[in-house]
Amino acid sequence: MSAVVISAQDVNKLRQVTGAGMMDCKKALSEANGDFEAAVDILRKRGQKVSSKRADRETTEGVVFVKTYENDTKGVIFSLGCETDFVARNEEFVAIGKALLEAATAKDAASAEALLAIMHDGRPFSDHITDLIGKIGEKIEVSNYSLVHGEKLAYYVHSNLKVGVLVSLSNVGGADYNAAGKDVGMQAAAMNPVAVDKGDVDATILARELEIGKAKAREEGKPENIIEKIAQGFVEKFYKDSTLLNQQFVKDPKLTVRQYLDSLNKGMTVSVFKRVSLVAE
């Protein structure tokens, strides 16, 4: 039985479809005895093997993607993570991130899983990412995904593309909510608040801060009868440092973020913010 002849045209076609290297495509076609679809599956399986091998690797690099739509009443934010900055700047990596972003807004994807299931060029995005993992040889994953609804949404992405914030504003009136949202997003990107306001702080975090305040007061030798009061003062400082609306506004420290928004339109405030960062903090 004669060996199947693999033409350069077939190799090139497989390369165009899968993005795999020329020699990988030639080997896959040879293994598949010239069957094009079987060769595609072979390359995809190799990609899946790479994905499995690297499943325990950390994706500490990547790009944050964010977009608002439907007259800025909805927005999505997520990170497309990889292992090295070199891959984060790869054209194909960025291109699939942009395609994911467009699909997320077009289909109202409610989760990363829903997004990866969306069909793109006849196949789910999860398959395209598996192919890219096989080609590049790094773990690639969508994470930190949020779909947000609100009165008006705006966003900020830092110049390194590794930190982004999606902000939902309410009671905007006639204010320039895009500019306000960008300012608030920049604030959240820089100051990393844990919650919007005092009432949004997780009870566990609050209890921990209270205990730290008490412990510090005791270390300083404060009388036991005023320990609770001192600890409450410690918590109040925590609120000012760590809740978005109570932080000093970085662009004008004479104001809090709440006061800044109120100056633009009475009662204007932040309903929700989603901060995504690929930077070690």
C-alpha positions as CSV (number, residue, x, y, z in Angstrom):
1,M,0.0,0.0,0.0
2,S,1.5,3.3,-1.1
3,A,2.0,6.2,1.4
4,V,-0.4,9.1,1.2
5,V,1.1,12.1,-0.6
6,I,0.8,15.2,1.5
7,S,0.8,18.3,-0.7
8,A,2.1,21.7,0.3
9,Q,-1.4,23.1,-0.5
10,D,-3.0,20.7,2.0
11,V,-0.4,21.7,4.7
12,N,-0.9,25.4,4.0
13,K,-4.7,25.0,4.2
14,L,-4.5,23.1,7.6
15,R,-2.1,25.8,8.8
16,Q,-4.6,28.5,7.9
17,V,-7.5,26.8,9.6
18,T,-5.7,25.8,12.8
19,G,-2.9,28.3,13.1
20,A,-0.5,25.5,13.9
21,G,3.1,25.3,12.6
22,M,3.9,24.0,9.2
23,M,5.7,20.9,10.4
24,D,3.0,20.1,13.0
25,C,0.4,20.3,10.2
26,K,2.4,18.0,7.9
27,K,2.8,15.5,10.7
28,A,-0.9,15.6,11.6
29,L,-1.9,15.1,7.9
30,S,0.5,12.1,7.7
31,E,-0.9,10.6,10.9
32,A,-4.4,11.1,9.5
33,N,-3.5,9.5,6.2
34,G,-4.4,12.8,4.4
35,D,-7.9,13.1,6.1
36,F,-8.2,16.9,6.6
37,E,-10.8,16.8,9.4
38,A,-9.0,14.0,11.3
39,A,-5.8,16.1,11.1
40,V,-7.7,19.0,12.6
41,D,-8.7,16.8,15.5
42,I,-5.2,15.5,16.0
43,L,-3.9,19.1,16.3
44,R,-6.8,20.0,18.6
45,K,-6.0,17.0,20.8
46,R,-2.4,18.1,21.0
47,G,-3.7,21.5,22.1
48,Q,-5.8,19.9,24.7
49,K,-2.9,17.9,26.0
50,V,-0.9,21.1,26.3
51,S,-3.9,22.7,28.1
52,S,-4.0,19.7,30.5
53,K,-0.3,19.7,31.2
54,R,-0.3,23.4,32.1
55,A,-3.6,23.4,34.1
56,D,-1.7,24.0,37.3
57,R,0.3,26.9,35.9
58,E,-0.6,30.5,37.0
59,T,-1.8,33.0,34.5
60,T,-0.1,36.1,36.0
61,E,0.1,38.0,32.7
62,G,-2.6,38.9,30.2
63,V,-5.0,41.6,29.2
64,V,-8.1,43.0,30.8
65,F,-11.1,43.6,28.5
66,V,-14.1,45.8,29.2
67,K,-16.9,47.3,27.3
68,T,-20.3,49.0,27.8
69,Y,-23.3,48.5,25.5
70,E,-27.0,49.1,25.1
71,N,-26.7,52.8,25.7
72,D,-24.3,52.2,28.5
73,T,-26.8,50.3,30.6
74,K,-24.9,47.0,30.5
75,G,-21.2,46.2,30.6
76,V,-18.8,43.3,30.7
77,I,-15.3,43.0,32.1
78,F,-12.9,40.0,32.2
79,S,-9.3,39.1,32.0
80,L,-7.7,36.8,29.4
81,G,-4.8,35.4,31.3
82,C,-1.6,33.8,30.1
83,E,1.8,32.9,31.6
84,T,4.2,35.5,30.1
85,D,4.1,39.1,29.0
86,F,5.4,38.0,25.6
87,V,2.2,36.1,24.9
88,A,0.1,38.9,26.3
89,R,1.4,41.1,23.5
90,N,0.9,38.4,20.8
91,E,-1.5,39.5,18.0
92,E,-3.5,36.3,18.0
93,F,-3.9,36.4,21.8
94,V,-5.2,40.0,21.7
95,A,-7.4,39.2,18.7
96,I,-9.2,36.4,20.4
97,G,-9.6,38.6,23.5
98,K,-11.3,41.2,21.3
99,A,-13.5,38.6,19.7
100,L,-14.5,37.3,23.1
101,L,-15.4,40.8,24.2
102,E,-17.6,41.4,21.1
103,A,-19.3,38.0,21.6
104,A,-19.9,38.7,25.3
105,T,-21.8,41.9,24.5
106,A,-23.6,40.6,21.5
107,K,-24.9,37.5,23.4
108,D,-25.3,39.0,26.9
109,A,-23.0,36.2,28.2
110,A,-23.8,35.9,31.9
111,S,-20.6,34.0,32.8
112,A,-17.2,32.9,31.5
113,E,-18.6,29.4,30.9
114,A,-21.5,30.9,28.8
115,L,-19.0,33.0,26.9
116,L,-16.7,30.1,26.1
117,A,-19.7,28.2,24.8
118,I,-20.6,30.8,22.2
119,M,-20.0,29.7,18.6
120,H,-17.3,31.5,16.6
121,D,-16.5,30.5,13.1
122,G,-18.5,27.3,13.5
123,R,-16.9,26.2,16.8
124,P,-17.2,27.3,20.4
125,F,-14.7,29.8,21.8
126,S,-13.4,27.1,24.1
127,D,-12.1,25.2,21.1
128,H,-10.3,28.2,19.7
129,I,-8.6,28.8,23.0
130,T,-7.5,25.2,23.2
131,D,-6.1,25.6,19.7
132,L,-4.2,28.7,20.7
133,I,-2.8,26.9,23.8
134,G,-1.5,24.2,21.5
135,K,0.1,26.6,19.2
136,I,1.6,28.9,21.8
137,G,2.3,26.4,24.5
138,E,1.0,28.4,27.5
139,K,-2.0,28.2,29.7
140,I,-4.7,30.7,28.5
141,E,-7.9,31.3,30.4
142,V,-10.8,33.6,30.8
143,S,-11.4,34.7,34.4
144,N,-12.8,37.5,36.6
145,Y,-15.8,37.7,34.4
146,S,-18.7,40.0,35.3
147,L,-21.8,41.2,33.5
148,V,-23.2,44.3,35.1
149,H,-26.5,46.1,34.6
150,G,-27.2,49.7,35.7
151,E,-28.5,53.1,35.0
152,K,-25.2,54.2,33.4
153,L,-22.0,52.4,33.1
154,A,-18.5,53.6,32.3
155,Y,-15.0,52.2,32.7
156,Y,-11.3,52.8,33.0
157,V,-8.4,50.6,31.8
158,H,-4.9,51.3,32.9
159,S,-2.2,51.9,30.2
160,N,-0.6,48.6,30.9
161,L,-3.9,46.8,30.1
162,K,-3.5,44.7,33.2
163,V,-5.9,46.7,35.5
164,G,-9.5,47.6,34.6
165,V,-12.6,48.8,36.4
166,L,-16.2,48.8,35.3
167,V,-18.4,51.3,37.2
168,S,-22.2,51.5,37.5
169,L,-23.4,55.0,38.4
170,S,-26.9,56.0,39.5
171,N,-28.7,59.4,39.7
172,V,-26.5,60.7,37.0
173,G,-28.9,63.4,35.9
174,G,-27.3,65.5,33.2
175,A,-23.7,64.9,34.4
176,D,-21.0,63.6,32.1
177,Y,-21.2,60.0,33.4
178,N,-18.5,58.7,31.1
179,A,-15.9,61.2,32.6
180,A,-17.2,60.6,36.1
181,G,-17.1,56.8,35.7
182,K,-13.6,57.0,34.3
183,D,-12.4,59.1,37.2
184,V,-14.0,56.7,39.7
185,G,-12.6,53.7,37.8
186,M,-9.1,55.3,38.0
187,Q,-9.6,55.8,41.7
188,A,-10.6,52.1,42.2
189,A,-7.7,50.9,40.0
190,A,-5.2,52.9,42.1
191,M,-6.7,52.5,45.6
192,N,-8.2,49.0,45.4
193,P,-11.2,49.5,47.7
194,V,-12.9,46.4,49.2
195,A,-16.5,47.7,48.8
196,V,-18.6,50.6,47.6
197,D,-19.7,51.9,51.0
198,K,-19.6,51.0,54.7
199,G,-22.7,48.8,54.5
200,D,-21.2,46.7,51.7
201,V,-18.1,45.5,53.7
202,D,-18.1,41.8,54.3
203,A,-18.9,41.1,58.0
204,T,-15.8,38.8,58.3
205,I,-13.5,41.6,57.1
206,L,-15.2,44.1,59.5
207,A,-14.8,41.7,62.5
208,R,-11.2,41.2,61.7
209,E,-10.5,44.9,61.5
210,L,-12.3,45.4,64.8
211,E,-10.1,42.8,66.5
212,I,-7.0,44.3,65.0
213,G,-8.0,47.7,66.4
214,K,-8.6,46.2,69.9
215,A,-5.3,44.3,69.8
216,K,-3.4,47.5,68.8
217,A,-5.1,49.5,71.6
218,R,-4.1,46.8,74.2
219,E,-0.5,46.8,72.9
220,E,-0.4,50.5,73.4
221,G,-1.5,50.0,77.0
222,K,-4.9,51.7,76.6
223,P,-7.4,51.2,79.5
224,E,-9.8,48.3,78.9
225,N,-12.9,50.5,79.3
226,I,-12.0,52.5,76.2
227,I,-10.7,49.6,74.0
228,E,-14.0,49.3,72.2
229,K,-14.2,53.0,71.4
230,I,-10.6,53.0,70.1
231,A,-11.3,49.9,68.0
232,Q,-14.4,51.6,66.5
233,G,-12.1,54.6,65.5
234,F,-9.8,52.1,63.9
235,V,-12.7,50.7,61.9
236,E,-13.8,54.2,60.8
237,K,-10.3,54.8,59.4
238,F,-10.6,51.5,57.6
239,Y,-13.8,52.7,56.0
240,K,-12.1,55.9,54.8
241,D,-9.1,54.0,53.4
242,S,-10.9,51.0,52.0
243,T,-14.5,51.9,50.8
244,L,-14.7,53.6,47.5
245,L,-17.2,56.4,48.3
246,N,-15.4,57.3,51.6
247,Q,-11.9,57.4,50.1
248,Q,-10.1,60.7,49.5
249,F,-10.6,61.5,45.8
250,V,-7.1,61.1,44.2
251,K,-7.7,64.0,41.8
252,D,-8.8,66.4,44.5
253,P,-7.9,65.2,48.0
254,K,-10.1,67.9,49.6
255,L,-13.1,65.8,48.5
256,T,-14.2,62.2,49.1
257,V,-15.3,60.3,46.1
258,R,-18.9,60.7,47.4
259,Q,-18.5,64.4,47.5
260,Y,-16.9,64.5,44.1
261,L,-19.9,62.7,42.5
262,D,-22.4,64.8,44.5
263,S,-20.7,67.9,43.1
264,L,-21.5,66.7,39.5
265,N,-25.1,65.9,40.3
266,K,-26.9,65.9,43.7
267,G,-27.3,62.3,44.8
268,M,-25.1,60.8,42.0
269,T,-23.3,57.7,43.4
270,V,-21.7,54.3,42.6
271,S,-24.1,51.3,42.6
272,V,-21.5,48.7,41.7
273,F,-17.9,48.5,40.6
274,K,-15.9,45.5,39.3
275,R,-12.2,45.7,39.5
276,V,-10.0,43.2,37.6
277,S,-6.2,43.2,38.1
278,L,-3.5,41.0,36.7
279,V,-0.9,42.8,38.8
280,A,0.5,41.3,42.0
281,E,-0.9,43.4,44.9
